[in-house]
């Protein structure tokens, strides 16, 4: 699995925590985040990750900002992206199993690093169940036409 990760200035610390986790898990990743805490525009950073996932260059993407809201909205503007804003482990599991999400958004000002690590591990390990959910994913993709 190959992952693209990014954040804006509001998610820098948590992004580094998650990159450490990805290294521990031996998950290959590319970092598209800013290299300082200077204010940046989250759509620019969400775009790089979302386009990388949509093109197939990456299997999954992880986006972090202060709340996760801006990043998730921006990522979902890219055709083929199913970005889920997640702040609990149950939702991380459900969004992989039921929604086949390919990008995860989180908010550094909403959750702590321990919970974020659990969420990422659960989400990365989750598998799409298909079945009755397949029809729903197809309907989501039809909305992009």
matplotlib code that plots the C-alpha trace (Angstrom):
import matplotlib.pyplot as plt

x = [0.0, 1.2, -0.2, -0.1, -0.3, -0.6, -1.9, -2.2, -0.5, -3.2, -2.4, 1.4, 2.0, -0.5, 0.8, 4.3, 2.8, 1.0, 4.1, 5.9, 3.1, 3.3, 7.0, 6.4, 3.8, 6.2, 3.6, 5.2, 4.1, 4.9, 4.5, 2.9, 2.5, 4.0, 7.5, 6.7, 3.8, 3.3, -0.3, -1.2, -4.4, -5.7, -7.3, -3.8, -2.6, -5.8, -5.6, -2.2, -3.3, -6.7, -5.4, -2.7, -5.3, -7.7, -5.0, -4.0, -0.5, -1.6, -3.9, -5.0, -4.6, -4.6, -5.4, -5.2, -6.1, -7.4, -10.9, -10.6, -13.6, -11.9, -9.6, -12.5, -14.6, -11.7, -10.7, -14.3, -14.3, -11.9, -13.6, -13.2, -12.5, -14.5, -13.0, -14.3, -13.9, -13.3, -12.8, -13.6, -12.5, -16.0, -16.4, -12.9, -13.9, -17.4, -16.2, -13.8, -16.3, -19.4, -18.2, -14.9, -13.3, -10.0, -9.0, -9.2, -9.5, -8.9, -8.7, -5.6, -7.7, -10.4, -8.5, -5.2, -2.3, -3.2, -6.7, -5.5, -3.0, -5.8, -8.1, -5.4, -4.5, -8.1, -8.8, -5.7, -6.6, -10.2, -11.6, -14.6, -17.4, -18.9, -22.3, -25.2, -22.7, -21.5, -24.7, -24.5, -20.9, -21.9, -24.7, -22.1, -19.9, -22.9, -23.3, -19.9, -21.2]
y = [0.0, 3.5, 6.5, 10.3, 12.5, 16.2, 18.9, 22.6, 24.6, 23.5, 19.9, 19.9, 18.3, 15.5, 14.9, 14.2, 11.8, 9.9, 9.8, 8.2, 5.6, 4.9, 4.3, 2.0, 0.1, 0.0, 1.7, 3.6, 7.2, 10.5, 13.7, 16.7, 18.9, 22.3, 22.3, 25.1, 26.3, 29.4, 29.8, 28.1, 27.4, 23.9, 23.4, 23.5, 20.7, 18.6, 18.8, 17.2, 14.2, 13.8, 14.0, 11.5, 9.0, 9.6, 9.0, 5.7, 6.9, 6.2, 3.7, 6.0, 9.5, 11.1, 14.8, 16.8, 20.4, 22.0, 20.4, 18.2, 19.8, 22.0, 19.2, 16.8, 19.3, 20.1, 16.5, 15.5, 18.1, 15.8, 13.2, 9.7, 10.7, 9.4, 11.3, 10.7, 13.0, 10.7, 11.4, 8.0, 4.4, 3.0, 5.5, 4.7, 1.0, 1.8, 4.2, 1.6, -1.3, 0.5, 3.6, 2.3, 5.7, 6.3, 9.5, 10.0, 13.5, 14.3, 17.4, 18.1, 20.5, 17.8, 14.6, 13.8, 11.8, 8.5, 8.4, 9.6, 6.7, 4.2, 5.7, 5.5, 1.9, 0.9, 2.7, 1.4, -2.2, -1.9, -3.8, -2.8, -5.3, -4.9, -6.6, -4.2, -1.3, -1.7, -0.3, 2.7, 3.4, 3.3, 5.8, 8.1, 7.8, 8.6, 11.9, 13.0, 12.6]
z = [0.0, -0.8, 1.0, 0.3, 3.3, 3.8, 6.2, 6.4, 9.2, 11.6, 11.2, 11.1, 14.4, 13.9, 10.4, 11.8, 14.4, 11.6, 9.4, 12.4, 12.6, 8.9, 9.2, 12.2, 10.2, 7.2, 5.0, 2.1, 1.9, 0.3, 2.3, 0.6, 3.7, 4.4, 6.0, 8.5, 10.7, 8.5, 7.4, 4.2, 2.2, 2.8, -0.6, -2.2, 0.1, -0.2, -4.0, -4.3, -2.2, -3.7, -7.3, -6.4, -5.1, -7.9, -10.5, -8.9, -7.9, -4.3, -2.8, 0.0, 1.2, 4.7, 5.2, 8.4, 9.3, 12.4, 12.2, 9.2, 7.7, 5.1, 3.9, 3.5, 1.6, -0.7, -1.3, -2.2, -5.0, -6.9, -9.1, -7.7, -4.2, -1.2, 1.7, 5.1, 8.1, 11.0, 14.7, 16.2, 15.6, 14.8, 12.0, 10.6, 10.4, 9.0, 6.3, 4.9, 5.1, 3.9, 1.9, 0.5, 1.5, -0.2, 1.7, 5.5, 7.0, 10.7, 12.8, 15.0, 17.2, 17.6, 18.6, 20.2, 18.7, 20.5, 19.1, 15.7, 15.5, 16.4, 13.7, 11.0, 11.9, 11.8, 8.6, 6.8, 7.9, 6.9, 3.9, 1.7, 2.3, -1.2, -1.5, -0.7, -0.4, -3.9, -5.4, -3.1, -4.1, -7.7, -7.0, -5.4, -8.4, -10.7, -8.9, -10.4, -14.0]

ax = plt.figure().add_subplot(projection="3d")
ax.plot(x, y, z, "-o")
ax.set_aspect("equal")
plt.show()
